[in-house]
């Protein structure tokens, strides 16, 4: 028994030395840096789902979906996500209120639609008078619609605005709760494909053009970790270009992440452009947008453009 005990102790010592040597020789692998990205449950917010194809070694992307632009903006402000993509309106509202929101890149243009029920009898913009219009308060669509009303000699008092979230608009139109809505894809394409509604217009004729979603981050992230932001922006560029160039995969991703049938996704994709370059035209549209919000008293002051629009870190 003593011999067996000695053999056991010798084996235990050899095992301990081997384990110690293994731990010394084998380096501990550092954990990946997590990039948390918020986006909306819309086809023009789908770019982040392609990020993993272009994420460099040592990083990992986690996508967090949000229902409304305000949810996405608040997540950036509270550091719940590192980067957030949502409508320009929510970003301007945050920046004007002194929140630490910084626009670092475009995300997508288009994706909007003014949709009317096939039973509404609406055939022109002026026919919207006294009709129930679904609008998401604080959205890019709201500001664009207000400008379209102005261009037609109308105001918001000429219609009956009803607050409806983007995901509920197509259903509300189908039920007859509203006569029309100023929506975001895939809502317009769902209404059209079901034979419930028609697109009265794509509201891109105003001074803000088709600007819609932007990519943002917290001011402290930009200040304290600009290299992290640069890594992200390169991922964003590659994913945006890939989504535009690979329609089949875009439609498949829309089905997987948003549950869209191919016919709906295809219609919606025709109304969306994924972008990343902040050219002069885009920047001017953004500034025009802020001016419209100020004019409409949606904000009390403009954000400081030098600290709000910081688009010189990424690729050009």
C-alpha positions in Angstrom: 0.0 0.0 0.0 2.9 2.3 0.8 4.4 1.5 -2.6 1.1 2.4 -4.3 0.9 5.6 -2.4 4.4 6.6 -3.4 3.6 5.8 -7.1 0.4 7.9 -6.9 2.3 10.9 -5.4 5.0 10.6 -8.1 2.4 10.6 -10.8 0.6 13.6 -9.2 3.9 15.5 -9.2 4.6 14.7 -12.8 1.1 15.8 -13.8 1.4 19.1 -11.8 4.7 19.9 -13.5 3.4 19.1 -16.9 0.3 21.3 -16.4 2.5 24.1 -15.1 4.8 23.9 -18.1 1.9 23.8 -20.5 0.4 26.9 -18.9 3.7 28.7 -19.1 4.4 27.8 -22.8 0.8 28.3 -24.1 -0.1 32.0 -24.1 -3.6 33.1 -23.0 -5.6 34.2 -26.0 -7.1 37.6 -25.6 -10.8 37.9 -26.0 -12.2 39.6 -29.1 -13.2 43.2 -28.9 -16.9 43.4 -29.2 -18.5 46.0 -31.5 -22.1 46.5 -30.5 -24.2 48.0 -33.3 -27.8 49.1 -33.1 -30.1 49.2 -36.1 -33.7 49.4 -37.0 -35.9 46.5 -38.1 -36.1 47.9 -41.6 -34.5 46.8 -44.9 -32.6 50.0 -45.1 -31.2 49.2 -41.7 -29.9 45.8 -42.7 -26.3 46.6 -43.5 -25.0 45.6 -40.0 -26.0 42.0 -40.7 -23.3 41.9 -43.3 -20.6 43.3 -41.0 -19.3 39.9 -39.9 -18.1 39.2 -43.5 -15.6 42.1 -43.1 -14.8 42.2 -39.4 -11.0 41.9 -38.9 -9.3 39.4 -36.6 -9.6 40.4 -33.0 -13.1 41.9 -33.3 -16.6 40.6 -33.2 -19.8 42.4 -34.1 -23.1 42.0 -32.2 -26.2 43.5 -33.8 -28.9 44.9 -31.6 -32.3 45.6 -33.4 -34.5 48.4 -32.3 -38.2 49.3 -33.1 -37.9 53.1 -33.3 -35.2 55.7 -34.2 -35.5 57.1 -30.7 -34.7 53.7 -29.2 -31.6 53.5 -31.3 -30.5 57.1 -30.4 -31.0 56.4 -26.7 -29.0 53.3 -26.9 -26.0 55.3 -28.3 -26.4 58.0 -25.6 -26.4 55.4 -22.8 -23.5 53.4 -24.3 -25.8 50.4 -24.6 -24.3 50.2 -28.2 -21.1 51.5 -29.6 -22.7 52.6 -32.9 -26.3 53.1 -33.9 -28.0 53.5 -37.3 -31.4 55.3 -37.4 -33.0 58.2 -39.1 -31.4 61.6 -39.3 -34.3 63.2 -37.5 -33.6 61.3 -34.2 -29.9 62.2 -34.4 -30.7 65.9 -35.0 -33.2 65.9 -32.1 -30.5 64.4 -29.8 -27.8 66.8 -31.0 -30.0 69.8 -30.6 -30.9 68.8 -27.1 -27.3 68.6 -26.1 -27.0 64.8 -26.1 -23.6 63.4 -27.0 -24.7 62.1 -30.4 -22.2 62.3 -33.3 -23.0 61.4 -36.9 -20.0 59.6 -38.4 -21.3 58.3 -41.7 -24.3 57.9 -44.0 -26.1 54.6 -43.7 -28.9 54.5 -46.3 -30.9 56.8 -48.5 -34.4 56.4 -49.7 -36.6 53.7 -48.0 -39.6 56.1 -47.6 -43.0 56.1 -49.2 -46.2 58.0 -49.0 -48.8 55.2 -49.2 -52.6 55.5 -49.6 -55.3 52.9 -49.3 -56.8 51.7 -52.5 -60.2 52.4 -51.0 -59.4 56.0 -49.9 -60.1 57.7 -53.3 -56.8 59.6 -52.9 -55.1 60.2 -56.3 -53.1 63.4 -55.6 -51.3 65.0 -52.7 -54.0 67.6 -52.1 -56.5 64.7 -51.7 -54.9 64.0 -48.4 -56.8 66.9 -46.9 -58.9 65.8 -43.9 -57.6 62.3 -44.2 -56.1 60.1 -41.4 -52.4 60.0 -42.0 -50.1 57.6 -40.1 -46.9 59.3 -39.0 -44.2 58.4 -36.6 -43.5 61.5 -34.5 -39.8 62.5 -34.4 -39.0 60.5 -37.6 -37.3 61.6 -40.7 -40.5 60.9 -42.5 -42.4 63.4 -40.4 -40.0 66.3 -41.3 -40.1 65.4 -45.0 -43.9 65.2 -44.9 -44.2 68.6 -43.3 -42.0 70.0 -46.1 -44.2 68.4 -48.7 -47.3 69.9 -47.1 -45.7 73.3 -47.3 -44.8 72.9 -50.9 -48.5 72.2 -51.7 -49.7 75.2 -49.7 -50.9 73.0 -46.8 -50.0 72.5 -43.2 -50.3 69.6 -40.7 -53.7 71.1 -39.7 -55.1 70.2 -43.1 -54.7 66.5 -42.3 -55.5 64.2 -39.3 -52.1 62.9 -38.1 -52.1 59.7 -36.1 -49.0 58.4 -34.4 -48.2 54.9 -35.7 -44.9 53.0 -35.6 -43.3 51.9 -38.8 -43.9 48.2 -38.2 -47.6 48.8 -37.6 -48.4 51.1 -40.6 -49.2 48.5 -43.2 -51.5 46.7 -40.8 -53.2 49.9 -39.7 -53.9 50.7 -43.4 -55.2 47.2 -44.1 -57.6 47.4 -41.1 -58.8 50.8 -42.2 -57.5 52.6 -39.1 -55.8 55.1 -41.3 -56.3 56.3 -44.9 -52.6 56.8 -45.7 -49.2 56.7 -44.1 -45.7 58.2 -44.5 -43.8 55.0 -43.9 -40.5 53.2 -44.1 -39.7 50.1 -46.1 -40.8 47.4 -46.0 -44.2 48.9 -45.1 -44.9 50.5 -48.5 -43.9 47.3 -50.3 -46.0 45.1 -48.0 -49.1 47.3 -48.7 -48.5 47.2 -52.5 -47.8 43.5 -52.7 -51.0 42.7 -50.7 -53.1 44.9 -53.0 -54.1 47.0 -50.0 -52.4 50.3 -51.0 -50.4 52.2 -53.6 -47.5 54.5 -53.4 -48.7 58.0 -54.0 -45.2 59.2 -54.1 -41.6 58.7 -52.9 -41.1 62.0 -51.1 -37.6 62.9 -52.3 -38.4 66.2 -54.0 -37.6 68.4 -51.0 -34.4 70.1 -50.2 -33.2 67.1 -48.1 -33.4 64.7 -51.1 -33.5 61.1 -50.1 -31.4 61.3 -47.0 -32.7 58.9 -44.3 -30.6 56.8 -42.0 -27.2 57.8 -40.5 -24.6 56.0 -38.5 -23.8 57.5 -35.1 -21.7 57.1 -32.1 -21.2 58.6 -28.6 -19.0 61.7 -28.5 -16.8 60.0 -25.8 -16.2 57.0 -28.1 -15.0 59.3 -30.9 -12.8 61.3 -28.5 -11.3 58.5 -26.5 -11.0 55.7 -29.1 -10.8 57.2 -32.7 -9.0 54.1 -33.9 -11.9 51.9 -32.8 -14.2 54.2 -34.8 -11.9 53.9 -37.9 -12.0 50.1 -37.7 -15.7 50.2 -37.6 -16.1 52.6 -40.5 -14.0 50.4 -42.7 -16.3 47.5 -41.9 -19.3 49.7 -42.6 -17.9 50.8 -46.0 -17.3 47.2 -47.2 -20.6 45.9 -45.9 -22.5 48.8 -47.6 -20.8 48.2 -50.9 -21.4 44.5 -50.6 -25.2 44.9 -49.9 -25.6 47.1 -52.9 -23.6 44.7 -55.2 -25.2 41.4 -54.1 -28.9 41.7 -54.5 -29.6 38.0 -54.1 -27.9 37.9 -50.7 -29.6 41.1 -49.7 -33.0 39.6 -50.3 -32.0 36.4 -48.5 -30.9 38.5 -45.5 -34.1 40.4 -45.6 -36.0 37.1 -45.4 -33.8 35.7 -42.6 -33.6 38.8 -40.4 -36.9 40.6 -41.2 -39.1 37.7 -42.4 -39.8 39.4 -45.7 -41.0 37.3 -48.7 -38.9 37.7 -51.8 -41.5 39.7 -53.7 -41.8 42.2 -50.8 -38.1 42.4 -50.2 -37.4 43.0 -53.9 -39.9 45.9 -54.1 -38.4 47.4 -51.0 -34.8 47.0 -52.2 -35.7 49.1 -55.3 -36.4 52.0 -53.0 -33.2 51.8 -50.9 -29.6 52.8 -51.5 -26.9 51.8 -49.0 -24.3 54.5 -48.7 -21.2 55.3 -46.6 -19.5 58.3 -48.3 -20.3 61.7 -46.8 -20.0 63.8 -50.0 -20.8 67.5 -50.3 -24.3 66.9 -51.5 -25.1 64.5 -48.6 -23.7 67.0 -46.1 -25.7 69.8 -47.6 -28.9 67.8 -47.4 -28.2 67.0 -43.8 -27.7 70.7 -43.0 -30.9 71.5 -44.9 -32.7 68.9 -42.8 -31.6 70.6 -39.6 -32.8 73.9 -40.9 -36.2 72.5 -41.7 -36.5 71.0 -38.2 -35.7 74.4 -36.7 -38.1 76.2 -39.0 -40.9 73.7 -38.0 -40.0 74.2 -34.3 -39.2 70.5 -33.9 -35.9 71.7 -32.3 -35.1 74.9 -30.5 -31.6 75.2 -31.9 -29.3 73.5 -34.4 -26.7 71.1 -33.3 -23.1 72.3 -33.6 -22.2 71.0 -37.0 -18.4 70.7 -36.3 -19.1 68.4 -33.4 -22.3 66.8 -34.7 -21.3 65.9 -38.2 -17.8 64.3 -38.0 -17.4 62.4 -41.2 -13.7 62.7 -41.9 -12.4 59.7 -40.0 -13.5 56.9 -42.4 -12.6 56.0 -45.9 -13.1 58.6 -48.7 
